[in-house]
């Protein structure tokens, strides 16, 4: 059951990931000379805000993301704001993403005075693309750093001891039980789990001898291995011991784990798209409520930092989907405009954004519905 401390830590962790994502955009905008109008955690109206220099910083009403608003995301919209500043009237043309972010807290008159070289649309393509991918990059960097910290706390190394035996597996049929320690396999003495795996994979569908130590006695068993993609399959899981690690080992661990999590997420997104994995129900998508609940459990069980790194990688990958208003949508549109050698109208942006926003809201509703269903039925997260 989630505790109050766990829930608070879960909310703060999710807020941290949003913050570092938006900080990536913010830092690149500043470094490339773009004017930053707003820096917000959340969408919609500001609940609290403060202006420092030319930028308004705040926390907004809808806590499912954040944004950095730079001046001149669309040339047509900027021209409309210039016209509004001259006529003292409300600009007719607005950025379609204002449906989510709300209107700018900076007046049209002030925005109209922004020099050309500080407007987003006037920047070279590489700077615009760098601004777009900087949030995703920050999420990946933070995930890597978190996993380095996890690695520095010590790494679990698999041994030749058996922690679990799969039901109806060759190991169970041969009489292998949890607590056994493999001494030799197929006549070869083994001292590491890698050596055990190598022998098993090299002998699919063959009967091999497995010598184990059980209660101080040597016991010889015989198992007929199954065949899987990787080769032979015995059906045992190793016990692991935690050992101190060096910085180099922690860096290697973080790199491997980051890559593995990325590839895992790509496969899972593919399964969701093809229908191989459920979108709805207890095993379906999780929303903010579910993420906080899972984070609370992870905090209590001691693997919160690993989970936070996984969520950070997930946010990075999902943000690069080619849908507006996600970063991937902006990246894709910028590339297409560069290839077409023309700027799309704001009306085109609006139509494309409505489709993306519709899908985004639909997924948010489905995920929230799944979260509520798990809470009501007690299915767990």
Secondary structure in CASP SS format (residue, H / E / C, confidence):
PFRMAT SS
TARGET T0000
AUTHOR 0000-0000-0000
METHOD secondary structure of the structure
MODEL  1
X C 1.00
X C 1.00
X C 1.00
X H 1.00
X H 1.00
X H 1.00
X H 1.00
X H 1.00
X H 1.00
X H 1.00
X H 1.00
X H 1.00
X H 1.00
X H 1.00
X H 1.00
X H 1.00
X H 1.00
X H 1.00
X H 1.00
X H 1.00
X H 1.00
X H 1.00
X H 1.00
X H 1.00
X H 1.00
X H 1.00
X H 1.00
X H 1.00
X H 1.00
X H 1.00
X H 1.00
X C 1.00
X C 1.00
X C 1.00
X C 1.00
X E 1.00
X E 1.00
X E 1.00
X E 1.00
X E 1.00
X E 1.00
X E 1.00
X E 1.00
X E 1.00
X E 1.00
X E 1.00
X E 1.00
X E 1.00
X E 1.00
X E 1.00
X E 1.00
X E 1.00
X C 1.00
X C 1.00
X E 1.00
X E 1.00
X E 1.00
X E 1.00
X E 1.00
X E 1.00
X E 1.00
X E 1.00
X E 1.00
X E 1.00
X E 1.00
X E 1.00
X E 1.00
X E 1.00
X E 1.00
X E 1.00
X C 1.00
X C 1.00
X C 1.00
X C 1.00
X H 1.00
X H 1.00
X H 1.00
X H 1.00
X H 1.00
X H 1.00
X H 1.00
X H 1.00
X H 1.00
X H 1.00
X H 1.00
X H 1.00
X H 1.00
X C 1.00
X C 1.00
X C 1.00
X C 1.00
X C 1.00
X C 1.00
X C 1.00
X C 1.00
X C 1.00
X C 1.00
X H 1.00
X H 1.00
X H 1.00
X H 1.00
X C 1.00
X C 1.00
X C 1.00
X C 1.00
X C 1.00
X C 1.00
X H 1.00
X H 1.00
X H 1.00
X H 1.00
X H 1.00
X C 1.00
X C 1.00
X C 1.00
X H 1.00
X H 1.00
X H 1.00
X C 1.00
X H 1.00
X H 1.00
X H 1.00
X C 1.00
X C 1.00
X H 1.00
X H 1.00
X H 1.00
X H 1.00
X H 1.00
X H 1.00
X H 1.00
X H 1.00
X H 1.00
X H 1.00
X H 1.00
X H 1.00
X H 1.00
X H 1.00
X H 1.00
X H 1.00
X H 1.00
X H 1.00
X H 1.00
X H 1.00
X H 1.00
X H 1.00
X H 1.00
X H 1.00
X H 1.00
X H 1.00
X H 1.00
X H 1.00
X C 1.00
X C 1.00
X E 1.00
X E 1.00
X E 1.00
X E 1.00
X E 1.00
X E 1.00
X E 1.00
X E 1.00
X E 1.00
X E 1.00
X E 1.00
X C 1.00
X C 1.00
X C 1.00
X C 1.00
X H 1.00
X H 1.00
X H 1.00
X H 1.00
X H 1.00
X C 1.00
X C 1.00
X C 1.00
X C 1.00
X C 1.00
X C 1.00
X E 1.00
X E 1.00
X E 1.00
X E 1.00
X E 1.00
X C 1.00
X C 1.00
X E 1.00
X E 1.00
X C 1.00
X C 1.00
X C 1.00
X H 1.00
X H 1.00
X H 1.00
X H 1.00
X H 1.00
X H 1.00
X H 1.00
X H 1.00
X H 1.00
X C 1.00
X C 1.00
X C 1.00
X C 1.00
X C 1.00
X E 1.00
X E 1.00
X E 1.00
X E 1.00
X E 1.00
X E 1.00
X E 1.00
X E 1.00
X C 1.00
X C 1.00
X E 1.00
X E 1.00
X E 1.00
X E 1.00
X E 1.00
X E 1.00
X E 1.00
X E 1.00
X C 1.00
X E 1.00
X E 1.00
X E 1.00
X C 1.00
X C 1.00
X E 1.00
X E 1.00
X E 1.00
X C 1.00
X C 1.00
X E 1.00
X E 1.00
X E 1.00
X E 1.00
X E 1.00
X E 1.00
X E 1.00
X E 1.00
X C 1.00
X C 1.00
X C 1.00
X H 1.00
X H 1.00
X H 1.00
X H 1.00
X H 1.00
X H 1.00
X H 1.00
X H 1.00
X H 1.00
X H 1.00
X H 1.00
X H 1.00
X H 1.00
X H 1.00
X H 1.00
X H 1.00
X H 1.00
X H 1.00
X H 1.00
X H 1.00
X H 1.00
X H 1.00
X H 1.00
X H 1.00
X H 1.00
X H 1.00
X H 1.00
X H 1.00
X C 1.00
X C 1.00
X C 1.00
X C 1.00
X C 1.00
X C 1.00
X C 1.00
X C 1.00
X C 1.00
X C 1.00
X C 1.00
X C 1.00
X C 1.00
X H 1.00
X H 1.00
X H 1.00
X H 1.00
X H 1.00
X H 1.00
X H 1.00
X H 1.00
X H 1.00
X H 1.00
X H 1.00
X H 1.00
X H 1.00
X H 1.00
X C 1.00
X C 1.00
X H 1.00
X H 1.00
X H 1.00
X H 1.00
X H 1.00
X H 1.00
X H 1.00
X H 1.00
X H 1.00
X H 1.00
X H 1.00
X H 1.00
X H 1.00
X H 1.00
X H 1.00
X H 1.00
X C 1.00
X C 1.00
X C 1.00
X C 1.00
X C 1.00
X C 1.00
X C 1.00
X H 1.00
X H 1.00
X H 1.00
X H 1.00
X H 1.00
X H 1.00
X H 1.00
X H 1.00
X H 1.00
X H 1.00
X H 1.00
X H 1.00
X H 1.00
X H 1.00
X C 1.00
X C 1.00
X C 1.00
X C 1.00
X C 1.00
X H 1.00
X H 1.00
X H 1.00
X H 1.00
X H 1.00
X H 1.00
X H 1.00
X H 1.00
X H 1.00
X H 1.00
X H 1.00
X H 1.00
X H 1.00
X H 1.00
X H 1.00
X H 1.00
X H 1.00
X H 1.00
X H 1.00
X H 1.00
X H 1.00
X H 1.00
X H 1.00
X H 1.00
X H 1.00
X H 1.00
X H 1.00
X H 1.00
X H 1.00
X H 1.00
X H 1.00
X H 1.00
X C 1.00
X C 1.00
X C 1.00
X C 1.00
END
